[in-house]
Amino acid sequence: MQKPFLVFGAPQIEQAEIDEVVDSLASGWLGTGPKVARFEHDFAVYKGIHEGQVAAVNSCTAALHVSMIASGIGPGDEVITTPMTFCATVNAIIHTGATPVLADVDPITMNIDPAQVEARITSRTRAILPVHFTGRPCDMDALMVIAQRYDLKVIEDCAHAIETEYHGHKAGTFGNFGCFSFYVTKNVVTGEGGMVIARDDHDIGRVKMLALHGMSRDAWRRFSDTGFKHYQVVECGFKYNMMDIQAAIGIHQLARVESNWIKRQAVWRRYNAAFEESPVSLPADPAPDTRHAYHLYSILIDEAKTGIGRDAFLDAMTARNIGVGVHYLSIPEHPFYQRTLGWQPEDYPNAMRIGRQTVSLPISAKLPDDDVGSVIEAVFSVLGKAGG
Ligand SMILES: *Cc1c(COP(=O)(O)O)cnc(C)c1O
């Protein structure tokens, strides 16, 4: 049996990150400073955009919220998103004062279905908020056509999708805004952290201002040595800026983003080969001319085929010391949304089924080959017990 417990989504922290954080602490510059600027620069280079198009913030939730505020979204507006996502996506919409509207996912890709999006557009719809779920790109061609036809903003939730590409373009560069997460379990980690990228420099200026109390842009440089500057509050903003301590970690994480992607791809392929003949459903292969970020490897446990229910499978894996995840119960399963928006899981049947059957297996770049073997053995051991 796997020993000790294999923690799901444990971050891969190396000496370079540790040294850089110590350097920040020793320098006394803890808040937003030169390392945030360097991380923004490096991220822009990685995405093939320029520095005026990026703004580091302290979470993806903050990135989504501030992008919507900068899009002019507020009370009376509707924003269409997917029921197969983390609650932060929907909560960020609610925090703008707008009303979230769900469009069910495609049963195979598990991404928002453009036909469902179009069916839910009303005169109040202002934006589409697609999530590149597990790192697989959404059907951006279709979504952008709809956005253009109805004059909607597009804000991409790229929390799983740093490395994702679609038809030669990088995730986050299709919409008005792309929002990224550097939470501990994500592909690039800063502890807590996020990034906004925008097509328009003007939009990033607004995001930076809103992310720091609504103080005029010069405020970002007001503690520099170029002379005292009074700041002016020009909007009621938020406290969403990233610290240098966070960026210190991110700079070195980002430098390894491609080598880690190759490692996760290898784990993904090993799982696919191992489970090909098993009764579990495997994630759909990446579509042609796209790049999957391989953030999550999620199988479906359909009790009719496997002889074991999803929740019993989760317990059995945990008992074998393998940490597993659920990404996610569909959003309408949660009581808050049922109570306040009247949502019911049955109204989004594809997301409901996926949410009730899905299990995420460990797929971190940190996973040694032996541990991948232990996960595979544990899956077969659990399925074998169920069958016999
Ligand atoms: C993690 C996640 C978020 C929130 O990211 P934070 O950086 O933790 O705020 C938003 N959307 C999705 C799809 C996520 O997985």
The ligand as an ORCA input file, in Angstrom:
! r2SCAN-3c Opt
* xyz 0 1
  C      -9.140     27.764     -8.198
  C     -10.210     28.297     -9.064
  C     -10.676     29.612     -8.951
  C     -10.278     30.510     -7.828
  O      -8.911     30.734     -7.767
  P      -8.301     31.471     -6.483
  O      -6.941     31.904     -6.973
  O      -8.220     30.458     -5.401
  O      -9.169     32.604     -6.157
  C     -11.593     30.075     -9.876
  N     -12.060     29.288    -10.854
  C     -11.658     28.006    -10.980
  C     -12.199     27.182    -12.105
  C     -10.738     27.461    -10.079
  O     -10.354     26.188    -10.191
*
